[in-house]
């Protein structure tokens, strides 16, 4: 059975989730309320799921028309497919993305797009964010989003794990298990490079698109994944 839910973290982060039991995988979108009262969306979800997303947001007092900006972590359907629906509720919505993704979005959808720059802070809808390019981690145009005010990393497919978002367990073990189960990463070398960029940020929360939020042991999880990538590379060389 599929299940949809929305949850608030603190006062300014909302996570909308669809858990698909057949896949044993959750798909989440995030909405950040900025100090100015604007909303930044991170991922749009699928078009078929938009009506439920809109209803979930409305249940916590948010109208889709209040979301003035969308950050697309990469060009993939579950991240960007419902962009036309957001645009239909807010004609001025702006999609921010990696330059390659931004070009593709502008070509396919009738929305305004703005390319981001790697690790160059930018203010979007009143919220200061830092886009971190994570090239070839799952997709060629991938990025994650760091919000300094919240010390939060919106990590897209990095740190993903299978299961519902309310599952508990060993986060590092579950993340490694997901990597080995699905083979969704084209290269552990690229993951290693991304983790080395991410580890310098002061992170209290990690919000993956798939799987539970992480709010403890974050430096140890990052270092554990770096060690995993290093060990795996060493085994490949030895073989």
Secondary structure, 3 states (H helix, E strand, C coil): CCEEEEEEECCCEEEEEEEECCCCEEEEEEEEECCCCCEEEECCCCHHHHHHHHHHHHHCCCCHHHEEEEEECCCCHHHHCCHHHHHHHCCCCEEEECHHHHHHHHHHCCCEEEECCCCCEEEECCEEEEEEECCCCCCCCCEEEEECCCCEEEEECCCCCCECCCCCCCHHHHHHHHHHHHCCCCCHHHHHHHHHHHCCCCCCEEEECCCCCECCCHHHHHHHHHHHHHHHHHHHHHC
